[in-house]
Amino acid sequence: MAAVAAASSTSVVYQWVDDRGSVHFAGSLDEVPADWRSRAGQIELDASVLSRTTAAPAASSGGARGAVEVAAEQPAHDVTVYTAPWCGWCRKTLAFLDEAGVDYVNKDIEADVRWAEELREKTGGNAIPLVEIDGSRIRGFDPDQMTSLLD
């Protein structure tokens, strides 16, 4: 595990968003697919805010009371949200997912006609937001149902 070399050093990463709305990161411009290089953004990270990775403590054999509980990493969910910039409930939905630290694909139905068509095929209409979590659909802003599906 590498430690951060100097508190004042910076690292550069490249970010791009593909046709599906997925955000990608790469350590060098050469790692960005050629078709996306002209649209990749450069991000400078301050190494002083990066934390060092440490190993989890070993569990003791002293039974339930003495055991060190190590939280399991949350499973990744397949989350897609159909939205539009003018939709207040869409903004609330995205803010909820952001605050919960959930990775998702945002399909703005006004930015890409394919996503609007995809929404109509799935629902028979244009009602937004539509949230899909691991194949389950939630119409509208419903934090309780999103939480239930993400737990």
C-alpha positions in Angstrom: 0.0 0.0 0.0 1.5 3.3 -1.1 1.6 6.2 1.2 1.1 9.7 0.0 4.5 11.1 -0.8 4.2 14.8 0.0 1.4 16.8 1.4 1.7 19.5 -1.2 1.8 17.2 -4.3 -1.1 16.8 -6.7 -2.3 14.0 -8.8 -4.0 14.4 -12.2 -6.9 12.2 -13.3 -9.0 12.4 -16.5 -12.8 12.1 -16.4 -15.3 11.5 -19.2 -19.0 10.6 -19.6 -19.9 7.9 -22.1 -23.0 7.7 -24.3 -24.9 5.9 -21.4 -24.2 8.7 -19.0 -21.6 6.6 -17.0 -18.7 8.6 -15.5 -15.2 7.1 -16.0 -11.8 8.0 -14.6 -8.3 7.3 -15.9 -4.9 8.0 -14.5 -3.5 9.2 -17.9 -4.9 10.5 -21.1 -3.6 7.4 -22.9 -6.0 5.3 -20.9 -9.0 7.3 -22.1 -10.6 5.7 -25.3 -9.4 7.7 -28.4 -13.0 8.7 -29.3 -13.4 10.4 -25.9 -10.1 12.1 -25.4 -11.2 15.4 -26.8 -14.1 15.5 -24.3 -12.2 14.2 -21.2 -11.8 16.7 -18.4 -8.6 17.0 -16.4 -9.0 17.0 -12.6 -6.2 17.9 -10.2 -6.4 16.1 -6.8 -4.7 17.5 -3.8 -2.7 14.6 -2.3 -3.0 16.1 1.2 -6.7 15.2 1.3 -6.2 11.6 0.1 -6.2 9.1 3.0 -3.9 6.2 3.3 -5.4 2.8 2.9 -5.0 0.6 6.0 -5.8 -3.1 6.6 -8.8 -4.0 8.7 -8.1 -5.3 12.1 -8.1 -9.1 12.6 -11.1 -10.5 14.4 -10.4 -11.9 17.9 -11.3 -15.4 18.9 -12.9 -14.2 22.2 -16.4 -14.9 21.1 -19.1 -12.4 20.2 -18.1 -9.9 22.9 -14.4 -9.8 22.0 -14.8 -10.1 18.2 -14.0 -7.0 16.1 -16.9 -6.4 13.8 -15.8 -5.4 10.4 -18.5 -3.9 8.3 -19.0 -5.6 4.9 -18.6 -3.4 1.9 -22.0 -2.3 0.6 -22.9 -4.2 -2.6 -23.0 -2.1 -5.7 -26.5 -1.6 -7.1 -27.5 -1.1 -10.7 -29.3 2.3 -10.5 -30.7 4.3 -13.4 -32.7 7.5 -13.1 -34.7 9.1 -15.9 -34.9 12.9 -15.4 -35.2 16.3 -16.9 -33.5 19.5 -15.8 -36.8 21.3 -15.1 -38.2 18.6 -12.9 -38.1 19.4 -9.2 -38.8 15.9 -8.1 -36.0 14.7 -10.3 -33.6 17.0 -8.5 -34.8 15.8 -5.1 -34.3 12.2 -6.3 -30.7 12.8 -7.5 -29.9 14.8 -4.3 -31.2 11.8 -2.2 -29.0 9.3 -4.1 -26.0 11.7 -4.0 -26.4 12.1 -0.2 -26.7 8.3 0.2 -23.5 7.8 -1.8 -25.2 5.8 -4.5 -23.6 5.5 -7.9 -26.2 5.9 -10.7 -26.7 6.6 -14.3 -28.7 9.8 -14.9 -30.6 9.6 -18.2 -31.8 13.2 -19.0 -34.7 12.6 -21.4 -34.3 16.1 -22.9 -30.6 15.7 -23.5 -30.9 12.5 -25.5 -34.1 11.4 -27.5 -33.0 7.8 -27.1 -33.5 8.0 -23.3 -37.0 9.6 -23.8 -37.9 6.7 -26.1 -36.5 4.2 -23.7 -38.6 5.7 -20.9 -41.8 5.5 -23.1 -41.0 1.8 -24.0 -40.6 0.9 -20.3 -43.5 2.8 -18.9 -45.8 3.7 -21.7 -45.5 7.4 -20.8 -43.1 10.2 -20.0 -43.6 10.5 -16.2 -40.4 11.4 -14.4 -38.5 10.7 -12.3 -38.3 7.0 -12.9 -35.8 5.2 -10.7 -34.6 1.6 -11.5 -32.7 -0.2 -8.8 -31.6 -3.7 -9.7 -34.5 -4.1 -12.1 -37.2 -2.7 -9.7 -39.0 0.5 -10.8 -40.0 3.4 -8.6 -42.2 6.1 -10.1 -41.7 9.5 -8.6 -39.7 10.6 -5.6 -40.0 7.9 -2.9 -37.1 7.9 -0.5 -38.5 5.1 1.6 -38.8 2.7 -1.3 -35.3 3.7 -2.6 -33.9 3.1 0.8 -35.6 -0.3 1.0 -34.3 -1.4 -2.3 -30.7 -0.2 -1.6 -30.5 -1.9 1.8 
